[in-house]
């Protein structure tokens, strides 16, 4: 059996920054750290920090007054920030800068009087945070059919934004329908779908035609990881989204000659390597890494972290 290992895969710059930020908080302040929602959408990562004493919360009211609260990589709404100030929390914003970019675009469009159409998945942390920036101005759509149901006319001032972790192809279909129905719709100055999402999808598309099986390392609540699995399914390739080696099932590999392995942007490389080791030991697999694009993006740690460290 041959394994084609996609590259790029795994951690993106925003995930790296958020995890490094939380690691640095633990080193500086100890384990009395709170995080609003999961720091990134990955079970392995969240479990590691939980074992180290970090507390993940879904409501600011769960955080003791005056404590340190980290905002996750997916961003938060102004209402959450306001609630944190009311509790006198020491906040550190680990939001991915590419998500912050979408928030800023939403604010600017809203202030300019636009009705904003946000393309994204209802209930996703990033979407909740973005919509919270201008709730009266934003309408969420997920499919071309949702666009057909929009109440706006050609006389309305319209703009669209997208969640950063969408399928490039699916988002393109929604945008196409939007531009057909509303030719005057404005778009963000730069593409909202992030470089890492685009690159990981490109790498899978490049390889999936050779695959009898696609394995995506990532958690079920990871939007960008699910999009990778869906690429394989759309091509008729058996595809599975798994957290790690323990979820591998022998029947998946019966008669399988070529396996493509990748990882979502919030999945650590350790879980990839554990799976590869298992495939080598259990099936005599050989691994070939296929590089489709180079990535050199990095993000600095949040300034709030540096400020709190200097005051420590």
Phi and psi in degrees as GROMACS dihedral restraints (atoms count N, CA, C in turn):
[ dihedral_restraints ]
;  ai    aj    ak    al  type     phi  dphi    fc
    3     4     5     6     1  -110.3    20    10
    4     5     6     7     1   137.1    20    10
    6     7     8     9     1  -111.3    20    10
    7     8     9    10     1   123.8    20    10
    9    10    11    12     1   -99.0    20    10
   10    11    12    13     1   114.5    20    10
   12    13    14    15     1   -97.8    20    10
   13    14    15    16     1   113.1    20    10
   15    16    17    18     1   -71.1    20    10
   16    17    18    19     1   141.5    20    10
   18    19    20    21     1  -144.6    20    10
   19    20    21    22     1   119.9    20    10
   21    22    23    24     1   -74.9    20    10
   22    23    24    25     1   153.5    20    10
   24    25    26    27     1  -156.6    20    10
   25    26    27    28     1   168.4    20    10
   27    28    29    30     1    68.7    20    10
   28    29    30    31     1  -156.5    20    10
   30    31    32    33     1   -48.2    20    10
   31    32    33    34     1   134.2    20    10
   33    34    35    36     1   -98.5    20    10
   34    35    36    37     1   177.8    20    10
   36    37    38    39     1   -64.2    20    10
   37    38    39    40     1   -38.0    20    10
   39    40    41    42     1   -67.0    20    10
   40    41    42    43     1   -41.2    20    10
   42    43    44    45     1   -66.6    20    10
   43    44    45    46     1   -44.8    20    10
   45    46    47    48     1   -55.1    20    10
   46    47    48    49     1   -45.8    20    10
   48    49    50    51     1   -62.9    20    10
   49    50    51    52     1   -45.7    20    10
   51    52    53    54     1   -64.4    20    10
   52    53    54    55     1   -42.7    20    10
   54    55    56    57     1   -69.1    20    10
   55    56    57    58     1   -42.8    20    10
   57    58    59    60     1   -62.2    20    10
   58    59    60    61     1   -37.0    20    10
   60    61    62    63     1   -62.8    20    10
   61    62    63    64     1   -44.8    20    10
   63    64    65    66     1   -68.7    20    10
   64    65    66    67     1   -39.1    20    10
   66    67    68    69     1   -58.5    20    10
   67    68    69    70     1   -43.6    20    10
   69    70    71    72     1   -66.0    20    10
   70    71    72    73     1   -37.2    20    10
   72    73    74    75     1   -61.6    20    10
   73    74    75    76     1   -43.0    20    10
   75    76    77    78     1   -62.3    20    10
   76    77    78    79     1   -41.4    20    10
   78    79    80    81     1   -66.1    20    10
   79    80    81    82     1   -37.5    20    10
   81    82    83    84     1   -85.5    20    10
   82    83    84    85     1   -42.7    20    10
   84    85    86    87     1  -112.8    20    10
   85    86    87    88     1    -4.7    20    10
   87    88    89    90     1    84.4    20    10
   88    89    90    91     1  -168.2    20    10
   90    91    92    93     1   -87.1    20    10
   91    92    93    94     1    -2.3    20    10
   93    94    95    96     1   -79.3    20    10
   94    95    96    97     1    61.4    20    10
   96    97    98    99     1  -118.3    20    10
   97    98    99   100     1   139.0    20    10
   99   100   101   102     1  -117.1    20    10
  100   101   102   103     1   146.0    20    10
  102   103   104   105     1  -128.5    20    10
  103   104   105   106     1   129.8    20    10
  105   106   107   108     1   -79.6    20    10
  106   107   108   109     1   112.6    20    10
  108   109   110   111     1    65.4    20    10
  109   110   111   112     1  -177.9    20    10
  111   112   113   114     1   -68.2    20    10
  112   113   114   115     1   138.7    20    10
  114   115   116   117     1   -58.2    20    10
  115   116   117   118     1   -42.1    20    10
  117   118   119   120     1  -142.1    20    10
  118   119   120   121     1   162.1    20    10
  120   121   122   123     1   -83.6    20    10
  121   122   123   124     1    75.8    20    10
  123   124   125   126     1  -152.0    20    10
  124   125   126   127     1   125.2    20    10
  126   127   128   129     1   -63.7    20    10
  127   128   129   130     1   -42.8    20    10
  129   130   131   132     1   -59.3    20    10
  130   131   132   133     1   -46.3    20    10
  132   133   134   135     1   -65.6    20    10
  133   134   135   136     1   -47.2    20    10
  135   136   137   138     1   -63.3    20    10
  136   137   138   139     1   -42.8    20    10
  138   139   140   141     1   -62.2    20    10
  139   140   141   142     1   -38.7    20    10
  141   142   143   144     1   -61.2    20    10
  142   143   144   145     1   -46.9    20    10
  144   145   146   147     1   -69.6    20    10
  145   146   147   148     1   -34.1    20    10
  147   148   149   150     1   -62.5    20    10
  148   149   150   151     1   -41.4    20    10
  150   151   152   153     1   -62.9    20    10
  151   152   153   154     1   -27.6    20    10
  153   154   155   156     1   -84.7    20    10
  154   155   156   157     1    -1.0    20    10
  156   157   158   159     1   104.8    20    10
  157   158   159   160     1    -2.2    20    10
  159   160   161   162     1   -69.1    20    10
  160   161   162   163     1   141.2    20    10
  162   163   164   165     1  -110.2    20    10
  163   164   165   166     1   123.5    20    10
  165   166   167   168     1   -98.4    20    10
  166   167   168   169     1   131.1    20    10
  168   169   170   171     1  -125.7    20    10
  169   170   171   172     1   155.9    20    10
  171   172   173   174     1  -109.2    20    10
  172   173   174   175     1    -0.8    20    10
  174   175   176   177     1  -147.5    20    10
  175   176   177   178     1   136.3    20    10
  177   178   179   180     1   -60.9    20    10
  178   179   180   181     1   -27.1    20    10
  180   181   182   183     1   -63.9    20    10
  181   182   183   184     1   -16.8    20    10
  183   184   185   186     1   -79.0    20    10
  184   185   186   187     1    -9.7    20    10
  186   187   188   189     1   -96.0    20    10
  187   188   189   190     1   127.8    20    10
  189   190   191   192     1   -60.2    20    10
  190   191   192   193     1   144.2    20    10
  192   193   194   195     1   -57.5    20    10
  193   194   195   196     1   136.4    20    10
  195   196   197   198     1    83.4    20    10
  196   197   198   199     1    -2.7    20    10
  198   199   200   201     1   -77.9    20    10
  199   200   201   202     1   171.0    20    10
  201   202   203   204     1   -88.6    20    10
  202   203   204   205     1   128.0    20    10
  204   205   206   207     1  -125.4    20    10
  205   206   207   208     1   125.4    20    10
  207   208   209   210     1   -98.0    20    10
  208   209   210   211     1   133.1    20    10
  210   211   212   213     1   -86.8    20    10
  211   212   213   214     1   134.7    20    10
  213   214   215   216     1   -69.1    20    10
  214   215   216   217     1   172.2    20    10
  216   217   218   219     1   -61.9    20    10
  217   218   219   220     1   -19.5    20    10
  219   220   221   222     1   -84.7    20    10
  220   221   222   223     1    -9.9    20    10
  222   223   224   225     1    87.5    20    10
  223   224   225   226     1   164.4    20    10
  225   226   227   228     1  -136.3    20    10
  226   227   228   229     1   165.9    20    10
  228   229   230   231     1   -85.8    20    10
  229   230   231   232     1   163.8    20    10
  231   232   233   234     1   -58.4    20    10
  232   233   234   235     1   -30.7    20    10
  234   235   236   237     1   -62.7    20    10
  235   236   237   238     1   -38.1    20    10
  237   238   239   240     1   -67.6    20    10
  238   239   240   241     1   -42.9    20    10
  240   241   242   243     1   -61.6    20    10
  241   242   243   244     1   -40.3    20    10
  243   244   245   246     1   -64.7    20    10
  244   245   246   247     1   -42.8    20    10
  246   247   248   249     1   -63.3    20    10
  247   248   249   250     1   -36.5    20    10
  249   250   251   252     1   -66.1    20    10
  250   251   252   253     1   -39.8    20    10
  252   253   254   255     1   -64.6    20    10
  253   254   255   256     1   -38.7    20    10
  255   256   257   258     1   -63.2    20    10
  256   257   258   259     1   -29.0    20    10
  258   259   260   261     1   -93.7    20    10
  259   260   261   262     1     6.5    20    10
  261   262   263   264     1    56.7    20    10
  262   263   264   265     1    41.2    20    10
  264   265   266   267     1   -82.4    20    10
  265   266   267   268     1   147.5    20    10
  267   268   269   270     1   -90.5    20    10
  268   269   270   271     1   103.4    20    10
  270   271   272   273     1   -99.1    20    10
  271   272   273   274     1   145.1    20    10
  273   274   275   276     1  -128.0    20    10
  274   275   276   277     1   123.0    20    10
  276   277   278   279     1   -94.2    20    10
  277   278   279   280     1   101.9    20    10
  279   280   281   282     1   -97.6    20    10
  280   281   282   283     1    22.5    20    10
  282   283   284   285     1   -60.8    20    10
  283   284   285   286     1   135.8    20    10
  285   286   287   288     1   -58.5    20    10
  286   287   288   289     1   131.7    20    10
  288   289   290   291     1   -56.9    20    10
  289   290   291   292     1   -26.6    20    10
  291   292   293   294     1   -75.2    20    10
  292   293   294   295     1   -27.1    20    10
  294   295   296   297     1   -74.5    20    10
  295   296   297   298     1   -42.6    20    10
  297   298   299   300     1   -56.9    20    10
  298   299   300   301     1   -38.1    20    10
  300   301   302   303     1   -56.2    20    10
  301   302   303   304     1   -43.8    20    10
  303   304   305   306     1   -66.7    20    10
  304   305   306   307     1   -39.7    20    10
  306   307   308   309     1   -58.7    20    10
  307   308   309   310     1   -45.1    20    10
  309   310   311   312     1   -64.0    20    10
  310   311   312   313     1   -40.6    20    10
  312   313   314   315     1   -61.8    20    10
  313   314   315   316     1   -41.2    20    10
  315   316   317   318     1   -62.0    20    10
  316   317   318   319     1   -44.0    20    10
  318   319   320   321     1   -62.4    20    10
  319   320   321   322     1   -45.6    20    10
  321   322   323   324     1   -64.3    20    10
  322   323   324   325     1   -44.9    20    10
  324   325   326   327     1   -63.2    20    10
  325   326   327   328     1   -41.6    20    10
  327   328   329   330     1   -64.5    20    10
  328   329   330   331     1   -43.0    20    10
  330   331   332   333     1   -65.1    20    10
  331   332   333   334     1   -26.7    20    10
  333   334   335   336     1   -87.2    20    10
  334   335   336   337     1     4.8    20    10
  336   337   338   339     1    86.0    20    10
  337   338   339   340     1    18.0    20    10
  339   340   341   342     1   -82.3    20    10
  340   341   342   343     1   149.8    20    10
  342   343   344   345     1   -87.9    20    10
  343   344   345   346     1   121.4    20    10
  345   346   347   348     1  -100.7    20    10
  346   347   348   349     1   129.2    20    10
  348   349   350   351     1  -103.4    20    10
  349   350   351   352     1   113.5    20    10
  351   352   353   354     1   -98.6    20    10
  352   353   354   355     1   121.9    20    10
  354   355   356   357     1   -91.9    20    10
  355   356   357   358     1   117.0    20    10
  357   358   359   360     1  -178.1    20    10
  358   359   360   361     1  -174.5    20    10
  360   361   362   363     1  -104.2    20    10
  361   362   363   364     1   123.0    20    10
  363   364   365   366     1   -57.7    20    10
  364   365   366   367     1   133.8    20    10
  366   367   368   369     1    89.9    20    10
  367   368   369   370     1   -12.0    20    10
  369   370   371   372     1   -69.3    20    10
  370   371   372   373     1   141.2    20    10
  372   373   374   375     1   -53.9    20    10
  373   374   375   376     1   -41.8    20    10
  375   376   377   378     1   -64.6    20    10
  376   377   378   379     1   -42.5    20    10
  378   379   380   381     1   -64.9    20    10
  379   380   381   382     1   -42.2    20    10
  381   382   383   384     1   -59.8    20    10
  382   383   384   385     1   -44.5    20    10
  384   385   386   387     1   -64.1    20    10
  385   386   387   388     1   -44.0    20    10
  387   388   389   390     1   -65.6    20    10
  388   389   390   391     1   -45.1    20    10
  390   391   392   393     1   -64.0    20    10
  391   392   393   394     1   -29.8    20    10
  393   394   395   396     1   -67.2    20    10
  394   395   396   397     1   -17.3    20    10
  396   397   398   399     1   -71.1    20    10
  397   398   399   400     1   -30.1    20    10
  399   400   401   402     1  -155.2    20    10
  400   401   402   403     1    65.8    20    10
  402   403   404   405     1   -60.0    20    10
  403   404   405   406     1   -30.4    20    10
  405   406   407   408     1   -76.5    20    10
  406   407   408   409     1   -14.8    20    10
  408   409   410   411     1  -106.8    20    10
  409   410   411   412     1   -10.6    20    10
  411   412   413   414     1  -109.4    20    10
  412   413   414   415     1   133.2    20    10
  414   415   416   417     1  -119.2    20    10
  415   416   417   418     1   130.6    20    10
  417   418   419   420     1   -92.2    20    10
  418   419   420   421     1   133.7    20    10
  420   421   422   423     1  -131.0    20    10
  421   422   423   424     1   152.7    20    10
  423   424   425   426     1  -124.4    20    10
  424   425   426   427     1   -28.0    20    10
  426   427   428   429     1  -132.2    20    10
  427   428   429   430     1   164.0    20    10
  429   430   431   432     1   -57.5    20    10
  430   431   432   433     1   -33.4    20    10
  432   433   434   435     1   -65.1    20    10
  433   434   435   436     1   -34.1    20    10
  435   436   437   438     1   -62.6    20    10
  436   437   438   439     1   -36.4    20    10
  438   439   440   441     1   -62.9    20    10
  439   440   441   442     1   -40.2    20    10
  441   442   443   444     1   -62.0    20    10
  442   443   444   445     1   -23.7    20    10
  444   445   446   447     1   -93.8    20    10
  445   446   447   448     1    -0.4    20    10
  447   448   449   450     1   -65.2    20    10
  448   449   450   451     1   143.4    20    10
  450   451   452   453     1   -87.3    20    10
  451   452   453   454     1    -1.7    20    10
  453   454   455   456     1   -75.5    20    10
  454   455   456   457     1   158.9    20    10
  456   457   458   459     1  -116.1    20    10
  457   458   459   460     1   175.1    20    10
  459   460   461   462     1   -70.1    20    10
  460   461   462   463     1    -9.1    20    10
  462   463   464   465     1   -89.6    20    10
  463   464   465   466     1   -10.8    20    10
  465   466   467   468     1   -81.5    20    10
  466   467   468   469     1   147.5    20    10
  468   469   470   471     1   -84.5    20    10
  469   470   471   472     1   111.2    20    10
  471   472   473   474     1  -123.7    20    10
  472   473   474   475     1   147.4    20    10
  474   475   476   477     1  -146.8    20    10
  475   476   477   478     1   154.3    20    10
  477   478   479   480     1  -121.9    20    10
  478   479   480   481     1   152.1    20    10
  480   481   482   483     1  -132.8    20    10
  481   482   483   484     1   164.2    20    10
  483   484   485   486     1  -132.3    20    10
  484   485   486   487     1   149.7    20    10
  486   487   488   489     1   -59.5    20    10
  487   488   489   490     1   145.2    20    10
  489   490   491   492     1   -75.2    20    10
  490   491   492   493     1   -16.2    20    10
  492   493   494   495     1  -111.3    20    10
  493   494   495   496     1    24.1    20    10
  495   496   497   498     1   -78.7    20    10
  496   497   498   499     1   162.9    20    10
  498   499   500   501     1   -65.7    20    10
  499   500   501   502     1   126.7    20    10
  501   502   503   504     1   -58.3    20    10
  502   503   504   505     1   -41.3    20    10
  504   505   506   507     1   -68.0    20    10
  505   506   507   508     1   -46.3    20    10
  507   508   509   510     1   -67.0    20    10
  508   509   510   511     1   -42.0    20    10
  510   511   512   513     1   -61.2    20    10
  511   512   513   514     1   -38.4    20    10
  513   514   515   516     1   -61.1    20    10
  514   515   516   517     1   -36.8    20    10
  516   517   518   519     1   -66.7    20    10
  517   518   519   520     1   -39.9    20    10
  519   520   521   522     1   -67.9    20    10
  520   521   522   523     1   -43.3    20    10
  522   523   524   525     1   -62.4    20    10
  523   524   525   526     1   -40.9    20    10
  525   526   527   528     1   -60.2    20    10
  526   527   528   529     1   -44.0    20    10
  528   529   530   531     1   -65.4    20    10
  529   530   531   532     1   -39.9    20    10
  531   532   533   534     1   -59.2    20    10
  532   533   534   535     1   -46.0    20    10
  534   535   536   537     1   -72.1    20    10
  535   536   537   538     1   -26.7    20    10
  537   538   539   540     1   -70.5    20    10
  538   539   540   541     1   -43.0    20    10
  540   541   542   543     1   -79.6    20    10
  541   542   543   544     1   -36.1    20    10
  543   544   545   546     1  -128.1    20    10
  544   545   546   547     1    80.0    20    10
  546   547   548   549     1   -58.4    20    10
  547   548   549   550     1   -20.8    20    10
  549   550   551   552     1   -89.4    20    10
  550   551   552   553     1     1.5    20    10
  552   553   554   555     1   -62.9    20    10
  553   554   555   556     1   135.0    20    10
  555   556   557   558     1   -89.6    20    10
  556   557   558   559     1   155.4    20    10
  558   559   560   561     1  -123.8    20    10
  559   560   561   562     1   165.3    20    10
  561   562   563   564     1   -64.8    20    10
  562   563   564   565     1   153.0    20    10
  564   565   566   567     1   -56.7    20    10
  565   566   567   568     1   -35.1    20    10
  567   568   569   570     1  -132.2    20    10
  568   569   570   571     1   154.8    20    10
  570   571   572   573     1   -51.0    20    10
  571   572   573   574     1   133.8    20    10
  573   574   575   576     1   -84.6    20    10
  574   575   576   577     1   -33.7    20    10
  576   577   578   579     1   -63.2    20    10
  577   578   579   580     1   127.2    20    10
  579   580   581   582     1   -74.7    20    10
  580   581   582   583     1   158.7    20    10
  582   583   584   585     1   -56.7    20    10
  583   584   585   586     1   -39.3    20    10
  585   586   587   588     1   -69.5    20    10
  586   587   588   589     1   -42.1    20    10
  588   589   590   591     1   -58.9    20    10
  589   590   591   592     1   -48.1    20    10
  591   592   593   594     1   -61.2    20    10
  592   593   594   595     1   -46.3    20    10
  594   595   596   597     1   -65.9    20    10
  595   596   597   598     1   -40.2    20    10
  597   598   599   600     1   -68.5    20    10
  598   599   600   601     1   -37.4    20    10
  600   601   602   603     1   -66.7    20    10
  601   602   603   604     1   -40.2    20    10
  603   604   605   606     1   -61.5    20    10
  604   605   606   607     1   -42.5    20    10
  606   607   608   609     1   -63.1    20    10
  607   608   609   610     1   -41.0    20    10
  609   610   611   612     1   -69.0    20    10
  610   611   612   613     1   -43.5    20    10
  612   613   614   615     1   -59.6    20    10
  613   614   615   616     1   -34.8    20    10
  615   616   617   618     1   -66.8    20    10
  616   617   618   619     1   -29.8    20    10
  618   619   620   621     1  -105.9    20    10
  619   620   621   622     1   -23.1    20    10
  621   622   623   624     1   -64.8    20    10
  622   623   624   625     1   -23.6    20    10
  624   625   626   627     1   -65.1    20    10
  625   626   627   628     1   -19.4    20    10
  627   628   629   630     1   -95.9    20    10
  628   629   630   631     1    -1.3    20    10
  630   631   632   633     1   -94.5    20    10
  631   632   633   634     1   141.5    20    10
  633   634   635   636     1   -93.4    20    10
  634   635   636   637     1   -17.1    20    10
  636   637   638   639     1  -156.1    20    10
  637   638   639   640     1   138.6    20    10
  639   640   641   642     1  -117.2    20    10
  640   641   642   643     1   126.3    20    10
  642   643   644   645     1  -113.1    20    10
  643   644   645   646     1   123.8    20    10
  645   646   647   648     1  -113.9    20    10
  646   647   648   649     1   119.3    20    10
  648   649   650   651     1   -82.8    20    10
  649   650   651   652     1   123.6    20    10
  651   652   653   654     1   165.5    20    10
  652   653   654   655     1   164.7    20    10
  654   655   656   657     1   -91.3    20    10
  655   656   657   658     1   158.8    20    10
  657   658   659   660     1   -63.9    20    10
  658   659   660   661     1   -27.7    20    10
  660   661   662   663     1   -91.7    20    10
  661   662   663   664     1     9.9    20    10
  663   664   665   666     1   -90.0    20    10
  664   665   666   667     1   111.1    20    10
  666   667   668   669     1   -59.8    20    10
  667   668   669   670     1   -48.6    20    10
  669   670   671   672     1   -67.2    20    10
  670   671   672   673     1   -31.0    20    10
  672   673   674   675     1   -68.8    20    10
  673   674   675   676     1   -40.9    20    10
  675   676   677   678     1   -62.6    20    10
  676   677   678   679     1   -37.1    20    10
  678   679   680   681     1   -63.0    20    10
  679   680   681   682     1   -36.2    20    10
  681   682   683   684     1   -64.3    20    10
  682   683   684   685     1   -44.5    20    10
  684   685   686   687     1   -61.0    20    10
  685   686   687   688     1   -40.8    20    10
  687   688   689   690     1   -65.1    20    10
  688   689   690   691     1   -28.0    20    10
  690   691   692   693     1   -61.3    20    10
  691   692   693   694     1   -46.5    20    10
  693   694   695   696     1   -63.7    20    10
  694   695   696   697     1   -45.3    20    10
  696   697   698   699     1   -61.1    20    10
  697   698   699   700     1   -39.0    20    10
  699   700   701   702     1   -64.2    20    10
  700   701   702   703     1   -25.7    20    10
  702   703   704   705     1   -91.8    20    10
  703   704   705   706     1     4.0    20    10
  705   706   707   708     1    78.9    20    10
  706   707   708   709     1    17.4    20    10
  708   709   710   711     1   -97.1    20    10
  709   710   711   712     1   128.9    20    10
  711   712   713   714     1   -54.2    20    10
  712   713   714   715     1   126.0    20    10
  714   715   716   717     1  -137.8    20    10
  715   716   717   718     1   137.7    20    10
  717   718   719   720     1  -134.6    20    10
  718   719   720   721     1   136.4    20    10
  720   721   722   723     1  -102.7    20    10
  721   722   723   724     1   117.1    20    10
  723   724   725   726     1  -132.7    20    10
  724   725   726   727     1   152.9    20    10
  726   727   728   729     1   -83.2    20    10
  727   728   729   730     1   -23.6    20    10
  729   730   731   732     1   177.5    20    10
  730   731   732   733     1  -172.8    20    10
  732   733   734   735     1   -55.2    20    10
  733   734   735   736     1   -37.7    20    10
  735   736   737   738     1   -64.4    20    10
  736   737   738   739     1   -17.4    20    10
  738   739   740   741     1   -90.8    20    10
  739   740   741   742     1    -6.2    20    10
  741   742   743   744     1   -65.7    20    10
  742   743   744   745     1   139.2    20    10
  744   745   746   747     1  -122.4    20    10
  745   746   747   748     1   132.4    20    10
  747   748   749   750     1   -55.3    20    10
  748   749   750   751     1   -37.3    20    10
  750   751   752   753     1   -65.5    20    10
  751   752   753   754     1   -21.0    20    10
  753   754   755   756     1   -63.7    20    10
  754   755   756   757     1   -25.4    20    10
  756   757   758   759     1  -102.4    20    10
  757   758   759   760     1     3.4    20    10
  759   760   761   762     1   -68.1    20    10
  760   761   762   763     1   118.9    20    10
  762   763   764   765     1    74.1    20    10
  763   764   765   766     1     8.6    20    10
  765   766   767   768     1   -86.4    20    10
  766   767   768   769     1   126.7    20    10
  768   769   770   771     1  -104.3    20    10
  769   770   771   772     1   -34.7    20    10
  771   772   773   774     1  -131.6    20    10
  772   773   774   775     1   123.6    20    10
  774   775   776   777     1  -116.1    20    10
  775   776   777   778     1   130.0    20    10
  777   778   779   780     1   -98.2    20    10
  778   779   780   781     1   129.6    20    10
  780   781   782   783     1  -119.2    20    10
  781   782   783   784     1   132.1    20    10
  783   784   785   786     1  -143.2    20    10
  784   785   786   787     1  -179.5    20    10
  786   787   788   789     1  -146.6    20    10
  787   788   789   790     1   139.9    20    10
  789   790   791   792     1   -66.4    20    10
  790   791   792   793     1   169.1    20    10
  792   793   794   795     1   -69.5    20    10
  793   794   795   796     1   -10.5    20    10
  795   796   797   798     1  -111.5    20    10
  796   797   798   799     1     8.8    20    10
  798   799   800   801     1   -95.8    20    10
  799   800   801   802     1   126.7    20    10
  801   802   803   804     1   -72.7    20    10
  802   803   804   805     1   152.0    20    10
  804   805   806   807     1   -64.0    20    10
  805   806   807   808     1   -26.2    20    10
  807   808   809   810     1   -60.1    20    10
  808   809   810   811     1   -37.6    20    10
  810   811   812   813     1   -72.0    20    10
  811   812   813   814     1   -30.5    20    10
  813   814   815   816     1   -64.4    20    10
  814   815   816   817     1   -49.1    20    10
  816   817   818   819     1   -64.8    20    10
  817   818   819   820     1   -35.5    20    10
  819   820   821   822     1   -62.7    20    10
  820   821   822   823     1   -40.4    20    10
  822   823   824   825     1   -66.8    20    10
  823   824   825   826     1   -42.7    20    10
  825   826   827   828     1   -62.8    20    10
  826   827   828   829     1   -42.5    20    10
  828   829   830   831     1   -59.6    20    10
  829   830   831   832     1   -42.3    20    10
  831   832   833   834     1   -63.3    20    10
  832   833   834   835     1   -43.4    20    10
  834   835   836   837     1   -64.6    20    10
  835   836   837   838     1   -37.1    20    10
  837   838   839   840     1   -67.1    20    10
  838   839   840   841     1   -44.1    20    10
  840   841   842   843     1   -76.1    20    10
  841   842   843   844     1   -38.4    20    10
  843   844   845   846     1   -84.8    20    10
  844   845   846   847     1   -30.8    20    10
  846   847   848   849     1  -127.2    20    10
  847   848   849   850     1     5.1    20    10
  849   850   851   852     1    64.3    20    10
  850   851   852   853     1    29.8    20    10
  852   853   854   855     1   -68.4    20    10
  853   854   855   856     1   146.4    20    10
  855   856   857   858     1  -106.8    20    10
  856   857   858   859     1   143.4    20    10
  858   859   860   861     1  -113.7    20    10
  859   860   861   862     1   129.0    20    10
  861   862   863   864     1  -123.3    20    10
  862   863   864   865     1   119.4    20    10
  864   865   866   867     1   -86.1    20    10
  865   866   867   868     1   132.1    20    10
  867   868   869   870     1  -117.5    20    10
  868   869   870   871     1   113.4    20    10
  870   871   872   873     1   -93.9    20    10
  871   872   873   874     1   121.5    20    10
  873   874   875   876     1  -103.1    20    10
  874   875   876   877     1   -31.2    20    10
  876   877   878   879     1  -149.3    20    10
  877   878   879   880     1   152.5    20    10
  879   880   881   882     1   -95.3    20    10
  880   881   882   883     1   144.9    20    10
  882   883   884   885     1  -126.4    20    10
  883   884   885   886     1   132.9    20    10
  885   886   887   888     1  -136.5    20    10
  886   887   888   889     1    24.7    20    10
  888   889   890   891     1   -83.4    20    10
  889   890   891   892     1   136.3    20    10
  891   892   893   894     1  -138.0    20    10
  892   893   894   895     1   151.6    20    10
  894   895   896   897     1  -123.8    20    10
  895   896   897   898     1   139.7    20    10
  897   898   899   900     1   -71.4    20    10
  898   899   900   901     1   154.7    20    10
  900   901   902   903     1   -66.6    20    10
  901   902   903   904     1   152.3    20    10
  903   904   905   906     1   -60.3    20    10
  904   905   906   907     1   142.5    20    10
  906   907   908   909     1   -64.3    20    10
  907   908   909   910     1   -29.6    20    10
  909   910   911   912     1   -61.9    20    10
  910   911   912   913     1   -34.5    20    10
  912   913   914   915     1   -64.6    20    10
  913   914   915   916     1   -46.1    20    10
  915   916   917   918     1   -63.2    20    10
  916   917   918   919     1   -37.6    20    10
  918   919   920   921     1   -64.8    20    10
  919   920   921   922     1   -46.0    20    10
  921   922   923   924     1   -66.6    20    10
  922   923   924   925     1   -36.8    20    10
  924   925   926   927     1   -63.4    20    10
  925   926   927   928     1   -41.8    20    10
  927   928   929   930     1   -68.9    20    10
  928   929   930   931     1   -25.0    20    10
  930   931   932   933     1   -87.0    20    10
  931   932   933   934     1    -9.4    20    10
